[in-house]
Amino acid sequence: MTEQLIRALGYVGFTSARLEDWRSFGTNILGLQDVSDFETADEELRLRMDERSWRLAVEAGAQEGLAYLGWETSSPSALAALVDHLTARGVELTEESQDLADHRGVAQMYSALDPDGNRVEFYWGPRAEPLPFQSPTGTEFVAGALGIGHIVLRTVEFDACNEFYRDGLGLGLSDYLIAPPRLINFLHVNERHHSLALIQGDPAAPSVSHLMVEPTEIDMVGRALDRLYAEGGTPLIGLGRHINDEMISCYLESPSGFRLEYGAGGLLIDPSKHVATRYTGDKVWGHRKN
């Protein structure tokens, strides 16, 4: 695929039996805005972080885990070209109903499964809201054209998943980390250093390793830690700086049990000039486990 058809990781959905814990965590700790529909708030939590109508959803369910990843294209023609490209590669796609597209807040969408069985959605025409984003904690986020942040997946079908996301969706390799028995590939789709990372050799695969959301200032990260401590909590992993994307971050435990990376100062790259680099460690300093 010569043209970059995917523009961003636009949204992420999870399922959880701890919806109210997610509501408190998302608003009081992370500083996201609860924009759930009043009539269905006990069935689905919607969280907003920028001008888009929502970025993170949590649906009520018995199991904790990933429900879907939403990959954004720039136009109807880009979505059609992506569908043609994936179909030619033998990927089974479903054109979703207009009702589901309306629920997601997009104009049109398709879905498929990646080689690990994760649901991936492709769309164009995301809805933006006329009223500004209002964080309950005064937090602002790096989002917009860069998308929600990044997600890291533990994978069983590592080679097939790399082929699906790199050759199928056109994600580029930013860096890779060798920490035997694990190999981690960091993949970009825009100027954000990575929107997706795939982990090989993790005994917990397939599952979510972590989701990252990025406040605009490091002080906002510190204030979130203060709010966490005030509620009697502690981070799973303390502040530190990553070596590849240069982000200063900590890791919190989400209500679903996977990690939520919360950090600032992430590296922006030029995808046309970026050279993939090999690393054998993941930090410059810090990131001590508690």
C-alpha positions as a printed Julia matrix, in Angstrom:
290×3 Matrix{Float64}:
   0.0     0.0    0.0
   1.71    3.18  -1.19
  -0.78    5.72   0.16
  -1.24    6.16   3.92
  -4.94    5.45   4.35
  -5.13    5.16   8.15
  -4.64    8.52   9.84
  -4.99    7.82  13.57
  -6.12    5.51  16.32
  -9.33    7.44  16.78
 -11.05    5.61  19.63
 -10.86    2.54  21.86
 -13.59    0.5   23.51
 -13.41   -1.94  26.42
 -15.84   -4.18  28.27
 -15.93   -4.24  32.05
 -18.05   -5.34  34.99
 -16.75   -2.28  36.88
 -18.4     0.53  34.99
 -18.73    2.89  37.95
 -15.11    2.34  38.94
 -14.17    3.27  35.38
 -16.35    6.38  35.6
 -14.57    7.56  38.74
 -11.12    6.62  37.44
 -11.67    8.27  34.07
 -13.0    11.55  35.44
 -11.5    12.04  38.92
  -8.02   10.65  38.2
  -7.43   10.96  34.44
  -9.45   14.14  33.98
 -11.58   12.94  31.08
 -15.11   14.28  30.58
 -18.05   11.92  31.1
 -20.33   12.35  28.07
 -22.39    9.19  28.54
 -25.96    9.14  27.34
 -28.18    9.64  30.4
 -30.57    6.84  29.44
 -27.83    4.25  28.87
 -25.19    5.41  31.37
 -25.43    2.12  33.27
 -24.7     0.21  30.04
 -21.95    2.28  28.44
 -19.5     4.91  29.66
 -18.32    7.49  27.13
 -15.27    9.66  27.89
 -14.14   12.71  25.95
 -10.67   14.32  25.77
 -10.81   16.88  22.94
 -13.12   18.27  20.27
 -14.31   14.81  19.24
 -17.58   13.59  20.69
 -15.77   10.79  22.57
 -12.51    8.85  22.57
 -12.8     6.07  25.18
 -15.82    3.85  25.77
 -16.43    1.15  28.36
 -19.37   -1.17  27.83
 -20.91   -3.16  30.67
 -19.93   -6.83  30.41
 -18.91   -9.83  32.45
 -15.36   -9.92  31.09
 -12.61   -7.31  31.36
 -10.83   -6.54  28.14
 -10.63   -4.95  24.73
 -13.88   -4.58  22.79
 -12.63   -2.75  19.68
 -10.04   -0.42  18.19
 -11.25    2.4   15.93
  -8.87    3.32  13.09
  -9.64    6.6   11.34
  -9.37    7.32   7.61
  -9.5    10.77   6.07
 -12.34   10.45   3.55
 -14.88    8.14   1.91
 -12.41    7.41  -0.87
  -9.66    6.54   1.62
 -11.99    4.15   3.44
 -13.04    2.55   0.13
  -9.4     2.16  -0.9
  -8.57    0.55   2.45
 -11.48   -1.87   2.1
 -10.32   -2.82  -1.4
  -6.74   -3.26  -0.2
  -7.71   -5.47   2.74
 -10.19   -7.51   0.69
  -7.46   -8.19  -1.9
  -5.31   -9.51   0.95
  -8.04  -11.94   2.0
  -9.26  -10.04   5.06
 -12.96  -10.58   5.76
 -14.66   -7.24   6.29
 -18.18   -6.35   7.35
 -19.84   -3.08   6.41
 -21.56   -2.08   9.62
 -25.09   -0.7    9.84
 -25.78    3.01   9.82
 -27.24    2.59  13.3
 -23.89    1.39  14.64
 -22.03    4.08  12.7
 -24.33    6.7   14.24
 -23.72    5.23  17.68
 -19.96    5.44  17.17
 -20.4     9.01  15.92
 -18.96    8.37  12.45
 -20.3     8.64   8.9
 -19.47    5.11   7.71
 -17.61    2.13   9.12
 -16.38   -1.39   8.44
 -15.05   -4.0   10.85
 -12.73   -7.0   10.81
 -10.76   -9.21  13.19
  -7.0    -9.07  13.49
  -5.08  -12.39  13.64
  -5.43  -12.48  17.44
  -9.2   -12.04  17.19
  -9.31   -8.4   18.27
 -12.13   -6.41  16.68
 -10.83   -3.53  14.57
 -13.08   -0.86  13.08
 -12.31    1.43  10.14
 -14.26    4.63   9.56
 -14.4     8.12   8.15
 -16.32   11.22   9.22
 -15.92   11.4   13.04
 -18.25   13.75  14.85
 -16.88   16.89  16.5
 -18.8    18.78  19.15
 -19.58   22.53  19.07
 -19.08   22.87  22.83
 -15.46   22.73  24.06
 -14.05   19.8   25.98
 -14.39   20.41  29.73
 -12.12   18.39  31.97
 -13.35   18.06  35.57
  -9.72   18.45  36.7
  -8.55   21.13  34.25
  -6.49   18.64  32.23
  -5.77   19.07  28.54
  -4.67   16.24  26.24
  -2.52   15.68  23.17
  -5.12   14.25  20.8
  -6.81   15.83  17.77
  -5.23   14.6   14.53
  -2.85   12.38  16.53
  -5.72   10.31  17.96
  -6.45    9.03  21.44
  -2.9     8.0   22.33
  -1.43    4.51  21.95
  -2.3     0.96  22.89
   0.04   -1.97  23.49
  -1.21   -5.5   22.81
   0.26   -8.82  23.93
  -0.06  -11.05  20.9
  -0.06  -14.77  20.22
   0.05  -14.4   16.43
   2.95  -11.94  16.46
   4.12  -12.36  12.86
   0.6   -12.41  11.46
  -0.41   -9.35  13.51
   2.63   -7.44  12.26
   1.71   -8.34   8.7
  -1.91   -7.29   9.29
  -1.09   -3.91  10.82
   2.0    -3.05   8.78
   1.23   -4.46   5.33
  -2.55   -4.43   5.67
  -3.16   -1.11   7.44
   0.09    0.56   6.47
   1.49    1.32   9.92
   5.21    2.07   9.94
   7.87    0.62  12.24
   9.16    3.26  14.65
  11.44    1.13  16.83
  11.76   -2.35  18.2
  12.81   -3.53  21.64
  14.56   -6.83  22.27
  14.21   -8.0   25.88
  14.28  -11.83  25.68
  11.99  -13.65  25.55
  10.0   -10.59  24.49
  10.21   -8.67  21.24
   8.18   -5.46  21.0
   7.46   -3.62  17.76
   6.38    0.02  18.03
   4.25    1.15  15.09
   3.27    4.65  13.95
   0.52    5.96  11.73
   1.15    9.71  12.08
   3.59   12.0   13.9
   2.94   10.34  17.27
   5.92    8.05  17.92
   3.64    5.03  18.11
  -0.09    4.44  18.12
   0.24    0.67  18.49
   2.83   -1.69  19.91
   2.83   -5.48  19.64
   4.49   -7.71  22.24
   5.77  -11.19  21.41
   6.56  -13.78  24.05
   4.32  -12.53  26.85
   2.62  -15.42  28.7
  -0.48  -13.23  29.27
  -1.16  -13.02  25.52
  -3.54  -12.26  23.96
  -4.53   -9.26  26.06
  -4.03   -5.54  26.58
  -0.71   -4.53  28.13
  -1.6    -0.85  28.45
  -3.38    2.15  27.01
  -1.62    5.53  27.01
  -3.28    8.95  27.18
  -1.11   12.07  27.11
  -1.76   15.3   29.03
  -0.15   18.38  27.52
   1.99   19.22  30.56
   4.01   17.17  33.05
   2.4    19.14  35.9
  -0.94   17.61  34.88
   0.62   14.17  35.35
   1.86   15.17  38.8
  -1.55   16.49  39.8
  -3.17   13.23  38.73
  -0.75   11.38  41.0
  -1.7    13.73  43.83
  -5.37   12.91  43.22
  -4.57    9.2   43.21
  -2.63    9.44  46.48
  -5.46   11.47  48.03
  -7.82    8.57  47.31
  -5.44    6.12  48.98
  -3.99    4.69  45.77
  -0.48    4.38  44.38
   0.8     3.99  40.82
   1.83    0.53  39.68
   4.99    2.05  38.21
   6.4     5.42  39.26
   7.53    8.28  37.08
  10.23    7.64  34.53
  11.31    8.53  30.99
  11.14    6.07  28.11
  14.15    5.86  25.84
  12.36    5.57  22.51
   9.38    7.95  22.65
  11.04   10.13  25.36
   7.79   10.38  27.34
   7.86   11.05  31.09
   5.1     8.88  32.47
   3.77    6.68  35.22
   1.54    3.62  35.03
  -1.75    3.37  36.88
  -3.91    0.3   37.35
  -7.14    0.61  35.4
 -10.36   -0.81  36.88
 -10.06   -3.65  34.35
  -6.61   -4.61  35.62
  -4.46   -3.57  32.68
  -2.09   -0.62  32.94
  -2.96    2.95  32.0
   0.12    4.93  31.02
  -0.25    8.62  31.87
   2.53   10.83  30.62
   3.64   14.01  28.89
   6.27   15.12  26.38
   5.98   12.25  23.92
   8.23   12.38  20.86
   6.77   13.52  17.56
   8.41   12.1   14.43
   8.45   12.81  10.71
   7.11    9.51   9.32
   8.71   10.17   5.92
  12.2    10.45   7.41
  12.08    8.36  10.58
  14.62    5.54  10.85
  13.62    2.51  12.92
  16.0     1.85  15.8
  16.75   -1.24  17.89
  16.73   -0.97  21.68
  17.61   -3.43  24.43
  16.11   -1.35  27.27
  13.01    0.74  27.66
  13.89    3.59  30.03
  16.34    6.42  30.56
  15.51    6.66  34.27
  12.81    5.79  36.78
   9.75    3.63  36.13
  10.24    1.72  39.36
   7.59   -0.84  40.15
   5.7    -0.38  43.42
